[in-house]
């Protein structure tokens, strides 16, 4: 029929992908307490920094009762359980630094963590979905934020998590603009498309602004010598070459990557919308990182990738204003990636050099020597500079020429 022309596909609705109009990929108002039977987990989780620093976490975990996950109901309870168990797990594994790692995660932690992970479609390791997306609460009515669960690193860790959260929040108008832009491509509405691209560019620029606050809240020495090891995984990590046996789950060790900014769905969604193509090895790493996202978020990225090409639409329109708006998005994204390289240089490369030179006073959590296994790698296991520079460069190459 005439009426349905141009509407080959129904419009994309964010709510179908567990994406919030207000919070984007952040979990809206996460729960901060689990039901009563899970008190033993919550008690350990709330004392993590002290238990790790005093080398008592492992013995406390061994005393935890074996709890069934069947009393957990609904998405929010499962997300909090995953957050709590992922923090306890990373603390358990890295309590003694990279010298004293373990081969086995005990059954009373491994089995429930595995079950909760299976229920959510998330891996059984601390990821961006836990550390940032589900780990925030309002401290007071005026909107000040705090974390729910924490690790050694004090104010710097709190700052790292909350600044990353603010970057996610700044992206929200851009996420909504994706939906409008794709609708406009289908409808051939150039005016709407132009406005959506301007909104997207503004959001990416706001993300860069939010990221700048890292310098105000996070001490590079504390980040490098104390915090970073707890974000590390047991895949592509020389400190744990064999992975980790999840007792009661698998006899063979399992390997999972540590937390990484590449696990944030936002940039994947923007890349797909703008039709940016990264080099083979980088693209493969990014694709692997999608397995660390909540499945509905991953599905949204794939849906955007399948939509009619915005890039071809802009290229074919021959409209200079449209092309300029598109290029402003690509340029803002390249700038954000450039700035991320600046931050990583300060918090990893320079901090690593200082720690090596013995300038580090704080010393690592375990009081041993500063971590070296991941000197040149990201916590996700990628070779960090070649990776970040490559995706920044391929982003720049995505500009449309007249």
N, C-alpha and C positions, 0 to 999 in steps of 0.2 A: 504493500500500500504506500501511497504517497507520504502519509504522515510519519511513517517510521523511517523514512530516508535520512541518512546521516546519523542514525542512532543504531548502528549495527551492534554495538555492545552497550550493556547497561553501565551507567557511571560507576566509578570505583568509590566504595564507601569505606572510610577509614575504620569505622567501628567493627566491620567484619574482620579486621586484621589485628584486633586488640591494640589499636592505636587511638589515643585520646585526643579530642579536639583541643583540649587545654594543655595536656602534658606531652603530647607526641608519643615517643617510644618509652617514656618513663612510666612506671607503674603508678597509676593515680592513687594518692593517699595510702601507701602500703600499711599493712597491719604491722604492729610492733610487738605483739605478744601472741604466742601459740597457746592452744587449749591446755588446760591443767596437766594432762598426762605427760606433756613434753617439757615440763619444768626442768628436768635434769639437763636437757640440751640448752635451754635458755640460760640456766645458771652458769654453765661453762662458757657459753658465748659472751655473756656480759662481763666475764672476768678475763677474757682472752689476753689483753696486753700484759696484765700482771702474771698470769699463768705461764706465758711464753718467756717473759723476761726472767722469771725465777726458775725456768726449766722444769716446771711442774705440770705442763699441759698433758704430756703423754701419759703420766701416771693417773691424772684425773680422768682422761678418756678411758683408760683401762678399767676404771671403777664405774663408768656409766652403765646403767642397765640397758639391756637389749630391748628397744622399744619398737612396737609395730607401727607402721605408717597408716594403718587403716582408719585411725580417728581423725586424720587430716581431711578437711572438706573444702572444696572450692579452690579456685585459682590463687586467691590471696594467701590462704594458709599454706598451700604448696610452695609458693614463691618465698614466703618467710622461712619455711623449713629448709628450702634449698640454700637460701642466704646463710642461715645459721650453720648448716652442716658443711657448706663450702668453706666458710671461715674457720671452723674447727679443724677441717681437714688440712687446709693450707698451713695452719699453725702447727698441727701435728707433724706434718712432713718436714717443715723447715725450722722447727724449734731450735735445733742445734746449728743452723746455718747450712751451707752446702757441704761441709765436711761430714756432718753426722746425719745424713738422710736415712730414711727407712726403706725397706723393700716392700713392707706389707702394711696395709691400712686395716686395723682390726675390724672384725665382723660387726661389732655393735655400732660402729660408725659407717662402715662400708655398705652394709646391706640396706639400712634405711636411706642412705644418701643415693644409692643406686636406684631404689624404688621411687623416690621422689623425682629423681632425674628422668626416669623412664616416663613417669606420669606427665611431666612437663615437656618432654622432648628436648631437654637440655643435657649437656654432658656433666658427668660427676666431678666437676672441678670449679674453682672460683673463676667466674667470667665477668665480663662487663655487665651482663644482665643482672648479676648479683651485686657486685661491688658498687655500681652506680644506679642502675635503673630501679632496683627494688630496695635500696638501702638509704632511704631518707625519711625524715619526719619533720613536722613543724615543731620548733622548740617553744614558740610562744605565738599568741594571736597576731602579732605584727608581722608574722611571716618569716622570722628567722629560722633557718634550716639547721638540722643536725643529722648525723648518721645514726643508724639503728644499732649496727654491730661494728666494732672497730678492731684494730690490730696494733702492734707497736708502731710508733711513729707520731703519736700525739697530735698536736695541732697541724703538723705538716700533712699527715695522712688525711685528717678531716678536710683540710684545704684542698688536697688533691681530688678527693671524691666529690666535694661540693662544687668546685670550679668545673669539673667535668660534667656534673649535673647541670650547671648553668649553661654550658655549651649545648647540651641536649635540649634544654628549655628554649634557648635562643633559636634553635632550628625549627620550632613548631610552626611558625608562619610559612616556612619553606616547605614543610611536609604538606600543609594544606594547599599550598600553591601547586604542588605536583598534581594533585587531583584536578584542580581547575585547569591546569595547562593541558593535561591529557584529554579532558572534556572538550576544551577549545580546539584541540587538534582534530578530534572526531567531528566536531560541529563546524569546523572551518571558520571559527570566529577569531579573526586576527586581533581585534581590539582586546578581547578577553585574554588571549594568549600573551599579548604584550604586557598587560597588567600582571598576569601570573608570573611572568619571567622577572619583572621588576621586583615583585614581592620575594621571589626566590633569591635573587641577588642580595636584596636587603637582609634576608635572614642569614645568608652565608657570611656577609660582612659582620653581622651582629655576633655570629659564632666566633669569629676571629677576635672581636673585642672582648668577649667573655673569656676566651683562652688566655688573653693577656693578664688576667687577674692571677694566674698561676704564680707569677713572680711575687705577688704580695702575700701569699698564704703558704707557699711550700718552700722549705729550705732544701737546696740541692743536696747538701751533705746527708741530711736525714733521709731524703728520698733514696739516694743511691746506696747508703750503707745499711739502712734499717728497713725501709718500706719495700724496696723493689723485689727482694727475694720472695716475699709472700705473694707476689703477683706472678711468680714463675710457675711453669708447669713441668710435666715429666714427659715431654716429647721434644726432640731436638735440643735437649739440655744435657751437656756433658756431666753435670752433677748427678743426674739420674738416668744414665744411659739405657737402663733396662725397663724404664717405666715403673709402674706401681701395681702390686697385686691387691685387688679388692677382695679381701677374705670373705668367703661365703657367696661370692658373685662369680669369680673366674679364677681358675688356677693359673692361667697365663697372665703375666703382667699386662696392664693396659696403659696406653700412652695418650695423654691429652695436653694440648697447648695451654700455656698460661694466658692470663688476661692481656688484652691488647686493644688499642684504639680501633684496630681493624675489625673488631667485633661489634662496633657501633653501627646500627643499621642505617643511620642517617646518610653517611657518605656513599654507601652502596646504592641507596635509593637515588641520590643526586646523580651519581655516575650513570646509572641505567637511564634516567630521564634524559640526560644530556648526550647519551650515546658515546660516552668516553670509553676507549678501549685501552687497557693496560698491557704491558709486555707479558709474554707467556708465563714466565715464572712468577711474576707479581700477581697476575690474574689468578693463577692457580692457588697461591697463598690466600688471596682475598676470598676466593670461592670456598676454601677450606674453613675460613673464619666464619662463614655464614652458618656452619653447623653449630656454632656457639650462640646463635641468636634464638630467641623464642620462635618456634615454628611459624606462628602467624606473621611475625615480622619478616622472616625469610620469604614467606609466601608473597608478601606485598612487594618485596624487591623483584621477585620473579615475575609477578604480574606487570610491574612497570616495564620490565625488560621485554615482555611479550606485546605491549601496547604498540599501536602504530607509531612510527618514528617521529618524534618531535624534531629531531635534527634535520631529517629530510624535508619535513614540512617547512621549517624556517629557511633551509637552503633553497627550496623550490619556490618560495613565495616572492623572492626577489625584492623584499621590502627592507630597506636599510635600517629603519627603526627597529624592526623585529630582530634583525641580525645583530644590531648593537645591544639589544636587551639580552639576547642569547649569549653574546660574547662577554657581557658584564657578569653573567652567572659563572661562566667558565673561568674567567679571570679571577673572580672572587674565590672560587674553589682552589685555584692554583696558589693564590695568596695564603689561604688558610693552610694549605699543605706546606708551603714554604715556612710559614710561621711555626708549624708543628716541628719542622726540622730544627729551627732556632731553639725551641723549648727542649727538644731531645738533646741537642748539643750541650746545653747548659746543665741539664739534670743527669745526663749519663756520661757523655764524653769528658767534659771538663771535671765533673765530680769524680769520675773514675781515675783520672790523672792525679787529682788531689789525694784521693784515697791511697793510690799506689805510692805517692811520694810521702805518705805517712802524715800528711797534713790533717787527716781526719781525726778529730778529737773524740767524736761521738762513738765511733767504733760500731761494728755491726751488732745486731741483737744478741748474738751468742757470745760476744766479747772475743771472738776469734778474729781472723783476718777478713778484710772486706771481700765481698763476693767477686769472683773473677770469671765464673763459668759463662756469664752472659755479657762480658765486657762489650763485645761488638754486636751482640744480638738483642733484639727486642724480647720482652717477656713472652711474646707469642712464639718466639723461636726464629723469627726472620732475621736476615742480615740487615740490621736496621737502616743504615744510611743508604746503601745501594737501593734498598726497597723504597724508602721514603722519597729519595731523589728521583727514582724512576717513575713513581706514580705522579709526582709533582710535574715532571717533564711531559709525560703523556697527557696529563690534564691540560697543560699549556698548548700542546699540539692539537687539542680539540677545538681551538678557536676557528670560527668560520671566516674565510677571506671573501672579500667582495667579488 
